[in-house]
Amino acid sequence: MNKTKVTFLFFVFVSLLDIVGIIFKIPILVYIFKPLIIFSLIFLYVFSLPKRLKWYVIALEFSFFGDVLLLFNGELFFILGLISFLLAHILFIKIVIDRIEKVQLKTVLVALIPFLLILGLLINTIKDSLNQLLIPVIVYGLVISAFGTVAFIDFLKTKSKLSLLMLIGAVVFIISDATLAINKFYSPSHFFEILVMVTYVLAQYLIFKSMILVKK
């Protein structure tokens, strides 16, 4: 068994253990294995290709720091985690924009409107609980909506498998973050905690698969 397969199995293993820790409320499993999810995905990417895109590796590193910061309670850790993922999404946006050549305004509007509607609905739902976090959450929401928009534009132009994987990854990431926001600021639920992690792992893996196809 080569190191790529071993690393993939390790990624699946640590992801499952983290989710098990959330399901059965075993904090020690979450604290140990959540940071290893992105850590293992970085190595999986490095082992999968002879040449890597540095922006994607840096985006994964920001995701790793975001995961670690969000393990801790408190507004400061939440804001720092938000900033880490904000930077990761900005890099995802750059990666996708670099793929896109010319684009018409009509295509941009078609891709933009659904994500803005979703963001508006979410903010309207949770705004009363955000207080001083209102502006940071709106900024983060706009950035991840931009990620979804550029991924949608790329798919509309190319209809390729790699653009489809990136689009689905972006949408699932938005679902994960929206669920996290609803769980934290509107309606806390153990089911939402599980859904956040399942969708997050799936989103990161779909983006990874898209990046593998780009280089291949």
C-alpha positions in Angstrom: 0.0 0.0 0.0 1.5 3.3 -1.1 1.7 6.4 1.1 -1.1 8.2 -0.7 -3.6 5.4 0.2 -2.2 5.2 3.8 -2.7 9.0 4.2 -6.2 8.8 2.7 -7.1 6.0 5.2 -5.6 8.1 8.0 -7.7 11.1 6.9 -10.9 9.0 6.9 -9.9 7.5 10.3 -9.3 10.8 12.1 -12.4 12.3 10.5 -14.6 9.4 11.8 -13.1 9.5 15.3 -13.7 13.2 15.5 -17.4 12.8 14.4 -17.7 9.9 16.9 -16.4 12.2 19.6 -19.1 14.8 18.7 -21.9 12.2 18.5 -21.1 10.6 21.8 -19.9 13.8 23.5 -16.4 12.7 24.1 -14.3 15.9 24.2 -10.9 14.2 24.3 -11.6 12.6 20.9 -12.5 15.9 19.4 -9.5 17.7 20.8 -7.1 15.0 19.5 -8.5 14.2 16.1 -10.1 17.4 14.8 -6.7 19.1 14.2 -5.5 16.0 12.4 -8.2 16.2 9.7 -6.7 19.1 7.8 -3.2 18.1 8.8 -3.7 14.7 7.1 -5.4 16.4 4.1 -2.3 18.5 3.6 -0.1 15.5 3.5 -2.6 13.7 1.2 -2.4 16.6 -1.2 1.4 16.7 -1.0 1.7 12.9 -1.6 -0.8 12.9 -4.5 1.0 15.3 -6.8 4.6 16.0 -7.8 3.8 19.7 -8.1 1.5 21.5 -5.7 -0.3 24.8 -5.8 1.1 26.8 -2.9 -2.1 28.9 -2.4 -4.1 25.8 -1.8 -1.6 24.5 0.8 -1.7 27.9 2.6 -5.5 27.8 2.5 -5.4 24.4 4.2 -3.0 25.7 6.8 -5.4 28.6 7.6 -8.2 26.0 7.8 -6.0 24.0 10.3 -5.5 27.0 12.5 -9.2 27.8 12.3 -10.1 24.3 13.4 -7.7 24.5 16.4 -8.9 28.0 17.5 -12.6 27.0 17.3 -11.9 24.1 19.7 -11.8 26.7 22.5 -14.7 28.6 24.0 -14.9 32.4 24.1 -15.5 35.3 21.7 -11.8 35.9 21.0 -11.2 32.4 19.9 -14.3 32.5 17.7 -13.2 35.7 16.0 -9.6 34.4 15.4 -11.1 31.2 14.0 -13.4 33.2 11.8 -10.4 35.2 10.5 -8.4 32.0 9.8 -11.3 30.6 7.7 -11.9 34.0 6.1 -8.3 34.0 4.8 -8.7 30.4 3.7 -11.8 31.3 1.7 -10.0 34.3 0.1 -7.4 31.9 -1.2 -10.0 29.5 -2.5 -11.5 32.5 -4.3 -8.1 33.4 -5.8 -7.6 29.8 -6.9 -11.0 29.7 -8.8 -10.6 33.2 -10.3 -7.3 32.2 -11.7 -9.2 29.5 -13.7 -11.8 31.9 -15.1 -11.0 33.8 -18.3 -13.7 36.2 -19.7 -17.1 36.3 -18.1 -20.3 38.2 -18.9 -22.2 40.3 -16.4 -25.3 38.2 -16.9 -23.3 35.1 -15.8 -22.0 36.9 -12.7 -25.6 37.9 -11.7 -27.0 34.5 -12.2 -24.2 33.0 -10.0 -24.4 35.8 -7.4 -28.1 36.1 -6.7 -28.8 32.7 -5.0 -25.8 33.1 -2.6 -26.8 36.6 -1.6 -30.4 35.5 -1.0 -29.2 32.6 1.2 -26.8 35.0 3.1 -29.6 37.6 3.6 -32.0 34.9 4.9 -29.3 33.6 7.3 -28.3 37.1 8.7 -32.0 38.0 9.1 -32.5 34.8 11.1 -29.6 35.2 13.5 -29.0 39.0 13.6 -30.7 39.6 17.0 -28.2 37.3 18.7 -25.0 38.6 17.0 -24.6 41.9 18.8 -21.0 43.1 18.2 -20.3 40.1 16.0 -22.8 41.3 13.4 -20.3 43.0 11.2 -17.6 40.2 11.3 -20.2 37.6 10.5 -21.6 39.6 7.6 -18.1 40.1 6.2 -17.4 36.4 6.6 -20.7 35.6 4.9 -19.9 37.9 2.0 -16.6 36.2 1.5 -17.9 32.7 1.5 -20.7 33.7 -0.7 -18.1 35.1 -3.1 -16.4 31.7 -3.0 -19.7 30.0 -4.0 -20.3 32.6 -6.7 -16.9 32.3 -8.4 -17.2 28.5 -8.2 -20.6 28.7 -9.8 -19.3 31.0 -12.6 -16.5 28.6 -13.3 -18.9 25.7 -13.5 -21.3 27.6 -15.8 -18.4 28.4 -18.2 -16.7 25.0 -18.2 -19.2 22.3 -17.1 -16.1 20.3 -16.1 -15.8 17.7 -13.4 -13.2 19.7 -11.5 -15.4 22.8 -11.5 -18.4 20.8 -10.4 -16.5 19.3 -7.5 -15.3 22.8 -6.5 -18.9 24.2 -6.7 -20.3 21.3 -4.6 -17.5 21.8 -2.1 -18.2 25.5 -1.8 -22.0 24.9 -1.4 -21.4 22.2 1.2 -19.0 24.5 3.0 -21.7 27.2 3.1 -24.1 24.7 4.5 -21.6 23.8 7.2 -20.9 27.4 8.1 -24.6 28.3 8.0 -25.4 25.4 10.3 -22.7 26.4 12.7 -24.1 30.0 12.8 -27.7 28.7 13.4 -26.4 26.4 16.1 -24.3 29.1 17.9 -26.6 32.1 17.5 -30.2 30.9 17.0 -31.1 27.3 17.9 -28.4 25.1 19.6 -28.8 21.5 18.7 -26.6 18.4 19.1 -27.7 17.3 15.6 -26.4 20.6 14.2 -23.0 20.0 15.9 -22.8 16.7 14.1 -24.0 18.1 10.8 -21.5 21.0 10.9 -18.6 18.5 11.1 -19.8 16.0 8.6 -20.4 18.8 6.0 -17.1 20.5 6.8 -15.1 17.3 6.2 -17.0 16.6 3.0 -16.5 20.1 1.7 -12.8 20.1 2.3 -12.4 16.7 0.6 -14.5 17.8 -2.4 -12.3 20.9 -2.8 -9.2 18.6 -2.5 -10.5 16.3 -5.3 -11.0 19.4 -7.5 -7.5 20.5 -6.9 -6.2 17.0 -7.7 -8.0 17.1 -11.1 -6.6 20.6 -11.8 -3.0 19.4 -11.6 -3.7 16.1 -13.4 
